[in-house]
């Protein structure tokens, strides 16, 4: 976290305000609705330029006897009267990125407004009359950037809240259709179904509020449903169900981002048998905390145990008063709190206390899937529909991409596009075999424009970006193949084995068995 200060905001406030006025005039979105979006644009621009501007200010020849505050005011005045042009001439990469960010912000806003107008009637049919009201707030910083676009939280004057996702939502719609089918066909633990309006290449999703559990029974039901959710996601070979993608809505754990179900496999992973889950198979979902002896990271990001306040192993910029000698410092990053943990009477509930309920939910869903697998896989069944949807593939963690992007924004790389490009490609090439140069190019091109690389697996085995196919085939086993294999091997024997692995996991996490 970087604190609330925006360094040198005076230099970019006019740019951000002009962009907001232009967008309001073009789209009809009110200044009230765009206020938080404008602030996010200002935060992005100042974050990009803060480091080199700090360096420029520290060597600025202030008038003799000037205080630091006076020197700062003089520096801002000088920059606003021609100095900023000279500054950008010295940092041409930064100049390009600032212009690109504003262009992306405007394009994303126009696209959102156009889709909002076009979809109004469908939104009302799906989410109720509240969707007919004016938009009064847009939270445009709800996800990483992909293609200059981010997930947007939309608040209407009626009080209705929706989530707008500027990407394909077929897999998430199919996921909630699956949950709806399971609920209607005797699921041992019902799951919360989220309404989705899927459109071509984007969609709208019901906002899921974080609510407390109101009773002990509700708390127990949360963990029973969590165990069932773990079983479902494991069988569907899903991942990325971390603390930011799970909402504790009363007694329901709700996955609000299910784009990483049906993960494909490569090489040795695809050659193994699926009759018995390994410890890594069950941890791969991201819902369960890794035992310390297996921890990849020094902090817990899991959906069912990750929490805010944990120190991390990366450093983040902290801005003080820009006129002081200590205007820019770096401190240990701390995870922000999310809405994933169930709460009762103001106290977060712990998985270790509800281990038995979790195991019960896993066991019951395991038996249910075994009994219903033919119906699930039948022509017209919910899994056949899901298997036709492309899934997102994570070739590297978002954290890795973000760290590399941050490194590429140091002042020396903002002076020289070729130097920055070489840094990105060399670092990314170290992570990939030589044959996979198209992946490196796609990753570098995304990061160069401040986007997190986005890959998907159309057809199960191919690898593509949103704009082009990179390899066909690339994977040795598609996600649907893995899910079919796991469903086929479900039995009382595999159920007992999987439960024993979970008990070992709890024991390794110093949880009572």
N, C-alpha and C positions, 0 to 999 in steps of 0.2 A: 504494500500500500504506500502511496506517495504523499499522503496528506492532502489538505484542502487547498493549498496555495497553488496558483497557476503562474509560473514564472513569466515575466514580461508580457502579461496578458494585454497591456495597453497597446502593444504592437499588432495584436491580432483581433482585438475586440471589434474593430470596424469591419474587418474582413468577414468575421463570423456573423455580425449583425446584417451586413449587406447580403450575405448568402441567404439568411433567414427571410429578409424582406423580399428578396427575389423569389424564393420558393413559395412564400405566402401569396404573392401576386400571381404566380403561375398556376398554383394548385387550389387556392381558396382555403388552405389550412390556416387557422388563426394563429396570431402571434403567441397566444396562450398555449396552443397545442405544440408550437415549435420551440417554446422557451427551453425545455430541458434538452431537446435535440441540438439547439444552438449552443448550449453550454457544453455538450459533449464534443461538438466540433471544435470549440475553443480549447477544450482540454487536450484534444488530439494535436492541434497545431502548436500549442505552447509546449507540450511534451516533446514534440519533434525538435523544436528550435531551442529549447531551454539550455541545453548543454553548450552549443557553440555560442549562443548569445551571452552566456555567463563568462565564457572565455574572452569574448570581445569586450565585455564591460570591465573585466579585471585589468585590461591593458588600455582602457580608455583614458586619454589625457585630460583629466578634470582640471578646472581652474584652481590655481593655488589657494589653499585655505578652505576649499569646499568640503562640506561634510559628505558622508557617504550617501545620505538621502538627497542632498543637492546634486551630487554627481550623478545619481541615478536619474533624477528628473531631467538633468541636462542631456544624459545619454538617450533617454526615451525621446526627448524633443529632437535631438540630432537625427535619430533613426527615422522618426516620422517625417522628417524634412529632407529626404534624399539618402540618408545613411542606410536605410533598409535595402535600397536597390544595390548599393555597393556591397552590402553584407551578402545578399543573395548571389551576387556575381562571384563572390569568393567561395560560396557554398552552392554550386549549381545543382547538386543532387538534392539538397534540401529544398531549393526553389521548386524543383520539379515535383517533389513529394507533397509540398504544401498545396501547389496548384492541383495535383491529382486528388488529394483528400477533399478539397472543396468541390471539385467536379464530381467525385464519387458521391459525396453527401447530397449534392443537388440531384444527381441522377437517381439515387436511391429514393429520395423524397418524392420526385416526380412519379417514379414507378409505383411507389406505395399509394400515392394519392389516386393515380389512375385506376389501380386495382380496387381500391376502396370504393370509388364511384361505380365501377363496373359490377362489383359483387354485392352492393348494398342489399338488394332484394334477397339474394341467397343467404347473406349474413343474418337477416331478420328471420328467414325461415329456419335457419339452423340454430341460432343463438337467442332468438326472441326480439321483441320490439325495441329493447334497449340499444340494439345495433343501428337503429335508425337515427339516433341522436348525433349531435356534433361531437367530433373528437376534441378533447380538452387537454390531453397529455400524450406524449410519445416518448417512451423510454427506449432509445436507440442503441443502448450499450448492453444488451442482454446476451450477447454471444461474441465469439471471435469473428473477425472480418473474413469473408470469403468472397472474392470477386467484387470487393468494395461494398458488400452488403452485410448487414447484421440482422439478427432477430430483433423485432420491435415489440415492446409492450404497448398496447393501445388502450387508453381509457376514454370512455364516452361520457358525455354530460349526464347520462342516465345512471352512471355508476358502474355499468357493465365494463368488464375488462376482458380483452382478448389478446392472444399472442399471434403475431404475424411472422411467418417464417418464409423468407425469400429463397426457398429451395424445395426440391421435390419432397413431398410428404407421403408418398404412396406406402412406404414401409411402415410409417407410424400409423397411418390410417388402417392398414391391414393388422397391425398389432392390437389396436383397440377393438377392431372387428373380431379378432381372435378372443380377446377377453370377454367381449359381449356374448360370443357363441358359448364359451365355457360357462359363463354365468347362467345362461339359459339351458344348459345341458348338465345340470347337477354338479357344478364345481363344489369341491369340499370347502373351499373358502372363496367367496366372491371377491372380485377385484373392481376397483374404481375405473369406470369407462369414461374417457375424455372425448367430448365432441370435437370432431375435426371437419372442416370444410376443405376438401382437397381440390386444388385447381392445377392447371398445367404448369408444372415447374415451381409452384409455391402453394401456400395454404394458410388457413386460419385455424387457431386452436383455442379451445376453452381455457381460460385462466384457472389454474388450480391453486387455491389459497392454502397456506400453511395454518392448520388449526390444531389445537391441543386435543389429546385424548381426554374424554370427560369422565371416564370411570376405569376401574381396574380391569373390568371385562373388555373395555375398548382397547386398553393397552395390550392385553393378551392377544386380542384379535389382530392388532397391528402386526405382531411378530409371527402369528400363524400365517397371515397373508404374505409377510415378508419371506417366510420359508417357502411358501408356494411360488412366489415370484422368483426366488433363487432357482428353484427347480425348472421353471419354465424357461428362464433366460439361459440356464446351463444347457438344456436340451436343444434350444435354438442357437447355441454357440454364439451368444451375445457377449459384448464387452462394453466398456466405457460407462458403466452404470455407477458413476462416482457421486460424491456428495452434491455436486452441482446439478445433477440430472435426476435427483429423487426429491419429491416433496412429501413431507409427512402431513397428510390431510386428515386430521382426526385419527381414526383407527385404520386408515388406508395408506400404505406406501404407494406412491404413484410415480411411475417413470414418465417424465415429461419430455424426454429426448430418447427415442428408441431407434435412431438411425443406424446404430451399430449392432443390430441383431444379425444373425446369419453370416458370421464372419467366415470367409474362405480360408483355406490352408495351403501352405507350400511344402514341398519336399517331404522331409521325414515326418512332419506332423500329419500329412495326409495319408501316410502309409500305415499308421498304427491302427489297432483295433479300438472300437468304441464301447466295448461291452462293460468296462469298468472305468469310473471317473478317477482321475488322478487329483492330487491336491491342487495342482496348477489349473486343471480344468475348472474346478469349483471356485478358485480365486480369480480366474480370468474375467468373470462377470463384473467384477469391481464392486459388488455389493458388500462383500465380507472383508474385514480387516486382515491384512497379512500379519502373521506372527512376526515378532521382532527378528527372529533368526532367519526369516525369509524376506524381510523387508527390502525393497528396492530403493525406496525413499525413506528419509528419516522422519516423515510425517505421514499421517493416515488420511487418505482421500476417499476412503470407501463410503458407499452410499449409506450403510447402516451404522457406521461408527465414526466417520470423519467429522471433524468439527473445527470451528474457527478458533483463532488464538494460537494455533500451533506454529512454532518457529520453523522456518524452512532453511534450506542450504543455499539459497540464492539471495543476492543483495539487490535492493531497490533504491531508486533516487528519492531523497527527501529534501524538499525545498524549504529553505528558511527565507527571511526577507532578502530579496534579490540585491539590495544595496550593501549587504554585509559581506565580509570576507568568507563567512560560512554559509553562503546562499545555497550551495549545492553540496550535499553530503550523501553518503550511502549507508544504509542500515540493513539489518537482517530482515528479510521478508517474513510476513506473518499471514497465515491463511485467514481470509475473511469468513465470518460465519455464514452458513447457508441455511436452508429450510428442510434439511433431510432428516433430522432427528425427531422422533416422537417426544412430546412433552406432556406431562401430567402435573397439575398444580404448580406450574412454573419450573419444574425440574426435568431436564432431559432424561429419557429412559435408556438404560444400557442393555445392549444385546446380551451380555453375559448373564444378566439376571433373568432373561427370558429365553434362555437357550432351549428349554424343553418345548416351548411353544413354537419356536423356529423349526426345530427338528420335526415336530408334529406336522406343520404346514408342508415342509419338504416331502415327508413320507406320504402324506395324503395326496399331494399333487402328483407324485411319482406313480402311485397306484392308479390314479385317475387317468393319466396320460397313457398308461399301459392298457387300460380297459377301453379307451376311446380312440386309440391311434388309427384304426381303420376309418372311422368317421372323420377324424381330423384330416386324413390324407385323401379322402374320397374326392372324386371329381366334383367340383363346386364346394368343397370343404374349405374351412378357413385357412388351413396351411397351404393348400394349393394356390390360393390367392396370394398369400404372403410370399411364396417361393418365386413368384413372377416379378417381385419388386427388387430393384438394385439396393444394395446396402452400402453404407459408407465404410471405407477401409482406412485404418490408421497405420500408415507405414512408419511413422515416428510419433512420439507424443507431442501434444500441443506445447508442453513445457519446453521441449527441445527446440521447436521452431521459434518460440517466443524468445528464448535465450539467444539464439542465433540472430534473430531480427534486431534485438536490442544491441548486440555487439556491432552489427552493421550500421548502426546510427551514431556511432562515435564520430566526433568532428572530422577526423582525417578521412573517413569513408564518405562523408557528406561533401567533401571537396572533389572527389574523383569517382565517377561512375564505374570506370573500368576496375579500379582497385576494389570497390565494394562488390562488384559482380564476381571478381576473382575470389574474394573471401568467401562468398556464399557458395560458389560452385566447388571450391576446394574442400570446404567443410562438409558439404553434402555428399560429395563423391567419396569421402572417407567412410561414409555410412553405407554405401551401395556397391555391389559388384560392378565391374566395368561395363558389362552388357546392359546395365540398366541406366545408361546415360539419359534416355528420354525422361526418366523419373526425376533425375537431378535437374534437368532443364525446367521441368514443370514446377518443381519445388522452388528453385531459384527465382523463376519468373514471378511466382506468387509473392514470395517474401520481399523481392525488390519493390513491390507495390504495396507493402504493408498488409498483405493478406496471409492467412494461414493456409497452406496447401490443402486441397480437398480432393480426395480420390474415392472412387466407387467401383463396385464390381458388377457391372451389368452382365446378365446371363450367368452369374455365379462365378465364372472362372476368368473373365476378362478383367483388365485394369484400365480405367479411364479417368480423365478429369471431367469437369462439367462441360468442357468444350470439345474434347477429342478423345478417341480411343488410343491408348498407348501400346497395349499388348493384348493379343488374342491367340491362344490363351496365355495367362500369366500364372494363375494358381493351379495347383494339382487337384484340389477338391473344392467345389463350391459350397457355400453355406447351406443351401438346401440339401446337398448330399450328406453333409455332416449331420444335419438335423434328422434326416430319414434314418441314417445309420443308428443314431442314438435312440430314436423312437423304437426301432426294430429290436434293440437289445434290452429294452426295459423288462424287468422280471423281478420276482421276489428276491432272487439271488443278487442281482445288481443293485436293487434297492437297499438291501442290508449292507452291501459293500459301500455304497455311496454314503449311507448314514454313518458308517464306521469312519470313513474319511473325514466327514464333518466333525465327528466327535474328536478325532485326532487334532483337527484344526483348532477346535476350541481349547483342547488341552495345551497345545503349543502356544496359544494366546494367553496362557495362564488363567483360563476360565475353568470353573468347576465342572467336572464331568459326572 
